[in-house]
Structure formats: C-alpha cells, structure tokens
C-alpha cells in the first residue's frame, strides 16, 4: 500500500471531495502486498467474502510458500488449488495443521469453522471419475463456511440413483452437479429442484467428448432454467459461487 495514495485519499476526504464511505472503499482497495513475483491481495476477503486463493499450477514451490505465508498471517482459512504433495510438504513446515487432499490436489488451512450459509450445499457427481473435481468444489464450500453433503456416482445411465436422492436434493439451498461424458445430469437435477444448480463439466470421457467441451456445450444448452455453468474442471469456481449464493444478504462478512 503506497503512503502517497493514502495521503491523497485522506486529503480528498478532508477537503470534502469524498464522503466517508467512498474514502473507506478506496482505502480498502489499496490493500495489497507486492512480493515481486506476486501482488498478494489482502483486501480480497473484504470485497469478495473470502481471502485470495492460491492457484498452484505453474508456480514454483517457493512462490507458493511465500504467498501462503503472507495470506495465512492475516486470514484464518487458506486454500491452495491445483498443487502437489511435494508443495504440501513445504506448506506443512510453515503451518502444521494444513490439510492435504489427494483427490482434489488441494491444500486447505481451516481454522475458522464459523457457519456462514443459511442452508446446505449438495455436491453430486455423475460418475466416480468426476469426484476429484467435485471434491475441489466441496472442500472450497466447506472452507467458506458451509455445510456440504456429497452424492457420488448418480449419473443418468442409472437414473434411479439420482431419483433416490430427490429428498436430499430438494432440501438443499444450492446444488453443484459435476459430470463428464455428455453432461446430462445437471439438467435432470435442475428439473427436480427449485434452487440454483451449478453445472461443472469435467474432462472425463472418450474421444468425442473433446476434453470436456461436449459436456460444457450440453450444460450450456440445458432446458432447465435454474442451471448455470462454470468452466471445464472448475470445481473451485463452483464451490465459491455456491457459497456466495448460500449466504444471507447482507453477508455476515460485511
């Protein structure tokens, strides 16, 4: 945070050119820390309801550890997505209670377990092969203060399996549905519930699935009006969005 920028904002407030709420907002938006290789956004939680999440893929272990130290010093809950067990070994030396989730390839520090959601989030998969992406969604939603239930391997090839979970689905505040292949399950679930359904296409499937594009297009063309779609394999994005949908308004973090 640049001291000159703070002085400028305070000067505008002093002269009457900014009211107090506007000045406070501008000061909040200044709050980042420049590490040279990363600008750590310490104001992320205030703006978006959760601290900056570290995307591990493509970053050096030392970079991940450096960013993690700064975020963990100010935020009780921290997530590192798309990372490795080797990185976890380094992170655990910094914070011994860090969790390693092999399936999701995710590291989680979960110190604040305050419940912030008004209902329950359900994460369902079409197949067992979709679980890694679904777990990324579930672990994210839990870290953001939600009760999460999991329904695995309930795809349309045996549609009676998802129909057997109708009661649990209908009691949910938000449902995340993770599917590869042709991506049909979110439309089926959307037709069963009166809440938002977040569809997550996965890259699971044979040649003509085109690495998840077939599922993505199928979900985007869903005739269930309550279905919205995130990117291929983006369990994190689904869990984050579901968490915000599940919060009361105004948010308890405001």
Helices and strands as residue ranges (DSSP letters): H 3-14, H 20-29, E 32-34, E 39-41, H 44-48, E 54-55, H 61-72, E 77-81, H 85-94, E 99-101, E 106-110, E 120-125, G 128-130, H 131-143, E 147-151, G 156-158, H 160-163, H 166-170, E 174-179, H 185-190, E 196-201, G 207-212, H 213-220, E 227-230, H 235-245
